[in-house]
Amino acid sequence: MNDRVRIEIDQHGVAEVTLVRADKMNALDAAMFMALQAAIRQLEVAPNLRAVVLHGEGKAFCAGLDMGRFAGMANASEGAAKAEDRLLPRTHGISNGPQFVGMGWRSLPVPVIAAVHGVALGGGLQVALGADVRLLAPGTKMSVMELKWGLVPDMAGMALLRGLVRDDHARELIYTARVVEAEEAVALGLATRICADPLQAARELAHAIAQRSPSAIRAAKRLMNQASRSVDDTAAALLMAESQEQAQLIGSAEQAEAVKANLEKRAPAFEVLR
């Protein structure tokens, strides 16, 4: 998966998917997006797959979108260029490419357990939300951070959040972009539980699942996906709505100002809406 993602599958059918951009806290650049998409596609057809463990090397699970991509958005005309062409085509089933790195874990036929430590911010959180189970290290920080940058969650975050977090809590997290720590993340539904060593716990859980009937496990995931409010016939419409809203925001004067203000560490100055 180039130099961004490593996949190892053991003799029990447990795959370990590791984000390996530790020097950048596994931030999502173009190469990371492509590597995650390729990893999901590879696992979709992997023989005898029983379960997947997803985690990041270094100090964090994933810090979100690479800062270099935000810097480019500070130029409004540059950020707006062909946003609709990038976001609106459904290139991965009901998803576009960025949405697939979140929603794609749900489409895998086997359970995915995310071991999350350090931070899972913005796009990094949306990657984790696609997993069936999220195990957090103590002190882990999570945030639906897109509004800070003048954007909305558009990596399947809206579709995934609504099946996990109560509506008013989801709205507050989205509107404020505030950071929550591990205990609150579990209480809100962003995560399953806190573990002293989430990677070891995720491996143990994956191997326990691998001992169950493979056909029954796959049937159970299909049924859970069908029962979930985030994976149903309306998910396709919601994913398209994410892309349409984001395409209008990217490169707008307000979004460029939000990025500039964050990069310059100052309060944004937005014009009065008429």
N, C-alpha and C positions, 0 to 999 in steps of 0.2 A: 504493500500500500504506500509506495514511495517512502519518504522519510518522516511521515506524519503519524501513521497508524501501523501497529504490529498485531498480527493475528496468530495465535497458537491454539491448536485443537489437540487435546490429550486423548488417550486411548479409551476414555470413558465417554467421549462425545461432548465434553465441556470445552467451549471456545472461550479464550481470553482475548479481549480486544483492548489494546492499550494505546492511548493517545501519547505520543512520544515527542512532543515539542516542549519539553520541560523548561527550556530557557525562556520561553514566552508564556509560561503558565498554561500551555496547551491552547493558546488563543486560536480563533478560527480565521485563518487566511484562506485564500483560494485553494491552495494545495491541501489544507486540512479538510475543507468541504469535499473536495474530490476524493480524498482518501477514505473519508467516512462513508460516502455514497458507495464507493467500490467495496468497502468492507461489508456493508449490508447486503449488497448484491451477491458477494461471494458466499456469505452465510445462508442466503436464501436457498442455495442449491448444494450446500455442503452435505455429504452423505453422513448418515448416522448422527446428526447433530442432536444433542439432548438439552443443552442449556448454554447461556452466554453470560459471561462476566465482563462488564464494561468499566474501565477506570482510566485514570490519567497518571502519568509519571511525574515525579517532582513534587512541587509544593502545592499543586492544585489539580482539581478535576478539569476545569476549563474556565478561563477568565472571560470568555465571551468573544465578541468580534475583535479581531486584531486592530490595534490602535491605528495602524497605517491605513486601514480601510476608512476609519472615521476621519482621519486627516484629509483624505480625498473628498469627503462630503462637505468640508468647510467651504469649498468652492461650489456655489449653488448650481451654476450652469454645468459643471463637471458631474456633480452628483445626480443631476436630473437626466443626464444623457441616457436615453434608451432604458429607463427604469422599467417601463411597461414591457419592453421586449425581453428584459431579463426575468421579470417576476411572473408575468401572466401565463406564459405557456406551461401546460401540464406535462412536464417531461418525465415524471416518475409516478405513473398512475394518477391519483387524484392530487398529487403534490408537484410543486416545482422543486428544483434541486436543493435549495436551502431547507425547505420544509421537510424534505425526505430524510435529512440527518436527524430530525426529531421523530417524525411519524414512522420512519422506516423500521425502527426497533419494534413498534407495535405490529408491523406486518410480518415480522419473522415468525415462523411456525412454532418456536419454542420460547420459554420464558427468558427474559433478559434481566439480570440483576446488576444495577449500577452501584459501585462502591465510590462514594463521593467524599472528598476531603478538601481542605483549603477553601476554595470558592467554586461556586457554580453560578455564574452571573450572566444575565441576558441570554445570548444564544447558547452559552454553556449550560444554563438551567434547562433550556428547551431540549437540548440533547438528552439530559438526564431524565426529563419528564417522559420521554418515550419509553423508558424501561418499565418493566412490570413491577419492580421493587427497587427502592432507593435506600441504601444503608449509608448513614452519615457518620463521619468521625466527629468527636466532640469539637466544638468551636467552628464547625463548617459554616460558611456564610453563603446565603442564596439571595438572589434578587431578580425580579422581573424588571430589568433596568432600561428597557428601550425608551421610555418617555424622557429619561435624562438626556437622550441624544436626539429628541424631537421625532422619534419613531414609535411604532407600535410593534408588539411581538408578532413576528411573521414567519417563524420557523416551526409552525404548527402549535405554537404556544397557546393560542386561544382554544383550539380544539382539545388539547391535552389538559389544560388547566381545568376546564369545566367538568371533567370527570373526576377531579381530585380535590378541588378546593371549593368551599361554599361560595356562592355567587358574590355576596357582598365583600367577602375577604379577597376574592380574586380581583374585584374592581379596585379595592383599596391598594393592593399590591401593584397593580398595573398603573393606576393614576399617580401614585407617589414615587414609584421606583425605589422604595426604601429597601434596605438590606435587613434580612432576618437571620438570626443565628439558629443553630441546629435544633434547640428545644422548641422554639416557636415554629420552625419549619415542619417539624413532626406534628405539632398540635394543629397546624393549619391544613395539613394534608399534602404538603410538598414532598415529604419524605416518609418512609415507613418506620424506621427506628434508628436510634443512635447506637453505634457499636465502638468499643475501644479500638478495634482493628477492623474497619469495614471491609477491606479487601479480603482478609482471611475469612471473615464471616460470609462474604459473598461467594467465595470459593466453596466453603462448606455447604452453603445452601444450594449452589448449583450442582454439586455432586450428590446431595440428597435427592434433588429432583431427578438427576440422571439415573437413579436407581428405580424410578417408577416406570410404569408401562409407557413406552414412547408414544404409542398411538393415543393413549388416554391423556397424556400431557398435552399433546397437540390439539386434541379435541377440546380439552379444558380451556386452552388459550383461545381457540376459535369462539367458544361460547362466551368467555369473559369479554372478548372484543365485541361480540354482538350485543352483550348486555350493557356494555359501557356506554355512557352518554357521549363519550368523546370519539367513539369509533362506530358511527352509524351512517345512515344515508345523508344526514345533514352535514357530516364532516367535510364532504367535498365542497359544498357551497360555502362553508365557513373558511376553508383553506383558500378558496378563490377570493373571498371577501378580504382576508388578510392581505393577499397580494395586491388587490386593487387599492386598498387604503394605503398600503406602504408605498406603492408606485406614485401616489399623489403627494406623499410627504417627502420622499427622497429628493433632495435638491431644491426644495422650496426655500424661500428666504428665511422662514422661521426655523427650519431644520438646520440650515447652514449656521444661523446665529446660535442655536443650541450647541452645535458642535464647537464653534469658535469659543463660546463662553466656557465650556468644559475644558478645552485645551488651554485656554488662557487663565483658568481658575478664577473666574469672575461670575457674577450673576448675569443671566441673559437679559437682553433688552428687547422685548417683543413689541411690535407695533400694536395699536389698539385695533381690535377686530370691528369691522363695520357690517 
